[in-house]
Amino acid sequence: MHFSSLIDAVETPALVYDEGEVLRVLELAGSLQRETGCRMLYSVKPLPLPPLLELMNPWLSGFAVSSAFEARLARSVVGQSTSIHFTSPGIRPRDAFELADLCDYVSFNSLSQWNSVGSCFEGRASLGLRVNPGISFLDDERYDPCRENSKLGVPVDLLSGMDNLEGVVGGKLEGMLVHTNCESTDFLELLRTVDCLERKLPVLLEQASWINLGGGYLFPEGVALTPLRMAIEHLRGEYGLEVFLEPGAAYVRSAGHMVSTVLDIFDSGGKRVAVLDATVNHMTELLEFDFEPDVEGHREDGEWEYLLAGCTCLAGDVFGEYSFDRPMEAGDRVVFKNAGSYTLTKAHTFNGVNLPTLYSVSPEGELKLLREFDYEDYAARWKTNASHPY
Ligand SMILES: *Cc1c(COP(=O)(O)O)cnc(C)c1O
């Protein structure tokens, strides 16, 4: 494949985006839109990288954001004609007017949020509520929006008892948003979510003009989309709703490769440790959620085993244990797969280790350097008003 031969050409550590893979998902999103009449958005949270937003813009119906900075960045890249959708559990009063200028659709996270800042948005954006159906699909409650006592969205049971919602929020309710999953490929779960809304909120579904089904689902090759099509077609057919979906990771996760170089190899207590020029701080979810990333060339029964370690002084800066068919040596490349989402957005420069250099590879196989971070970027973080010009 053209991609692997380009890996040798990059400066490491690097984050390399395969635009061909992003386009595969965009084409799928495009055909879903054509066939079902739904509207596909990109939730920029996993990676708000402007060249990718530009690549996506012609394929999609808009972008989803969760802060004033994300909204500003998305708007500055995609221009005025694309719709921007916003939801967040926290809106600072001083950001509300700016958000109202930037966003076309706003889903308030709670009734009290709507009551406190809603008037800033009225007449400027189409307003809705984030609803929490309370059906959990995830074992780890740290990324389960439907965990007990969740802060995300109005509990569906609270709303199902209300027949005059507009009286409660004091504004015109036009839509609702549900986002209940994470990295799922099982769209039956989405169908169950829609079924729950239908049982509990029939009046709201009748009143609303749009519904945003959130993100949290991936679109790998061969994924079964029938339940998704059914959910969309039902909501459109039965209630005349405009249906939005706002996946994030689905577009960029499999397209991103973290490329590193082996700096040193030594034995520690009977295990071979390979120190890389990368760090788990470039993929912080490894520590947060305690999982091991996919590594190119790893084979369960490989003869040569290595503990792949990051280069900071944190003892736990370790990617995991991997086996390969051949021995490794300093200078070799180690490539982490499926590293495109929630990596750069959460990466930091602990220990003064630089951020990965960003590249894209076009579908024609052209490698392009997008951004190299340097000492100036690092130092800018630490400049204070009292700084001397170091
Ligand atoms: C995070 C988030 C998304 C995107 O989630 P992915 O898991 O990246 O698809 C979409 N909508 C909302 C409300 C979110 O919080």
The ligand as an SDF file (V2000), in Angstrom:
LIG
                    3D

 15 15  0  0  0  0  0  0  0  0999 V2000
  -18.2570   13.8150   21.7330 C   0  0  0  0  0  0  0  0  0  0  0  0
  -19.5620   14.0870   21.1120 C   0  0  0  0  0  0  0  0  0  0  0  0
  -19.7990   13.7240   19.7740 C   0  0  0  0  0  0  0  0  0  0  0  0
  -18.7980   12.9490   18.9510 C   0  0  0  0  0  0  0  0  0  0  0  0
  -18.5320   11.7260   19.5450 O   0  0  0  0  0  0  0  0  0  0  0  0
  -17.6510   10.6170   18.7990 P   0  0  0  0  0  0  0  0  0  0  0  0
  -17.5260    9.5390   19.8230 O   0  0  0  0  0  0  0  0  0  0  0  0
  -16.3420   11.2380   18.4730 O   0  0  0  0  0  0  0  0  0  0  0  0
  -18.3950   10.1980   17.6000 O   0  0  0  0  0  0  0  0  0  0  0  0
  -21.0090   14.0670   19.2230 C   0  0  0  0  0  0  0  0  0  0  0  0
  -21.9610   14.7170   19.9420 N   0  0  0  0  0  0  0  0  0  0  0  0
  -21.7740   15.0670   21.2360 C   0  0  0  0  0  0  0  0  0  0  0  0
  -22.8510   15.7630   21.9660 C   0  0  0  0  0  0  0  0  0  0  0  0
  -20.5670   14.7510   21.8650 C   0  0  0  0  0  0  0  0  0  0  0  0
  -20.3890   15.0790   23.1510 O   0  0  0  0  0  0  0  0  0  0  0  0
  1  2  1  0
  2  3  1  0
  2 14  2  0
  3  4  1  0
  3 10  2  0
  4  5  1  0
  5  6  1  0
  6  7  2  0
  6  8  1  0
  6  9  1  0
 10 11  1  0
 11 12  2  0
 12 13  1  0
 12 14  1  0
 14 15  1  0
M  END
$$$$
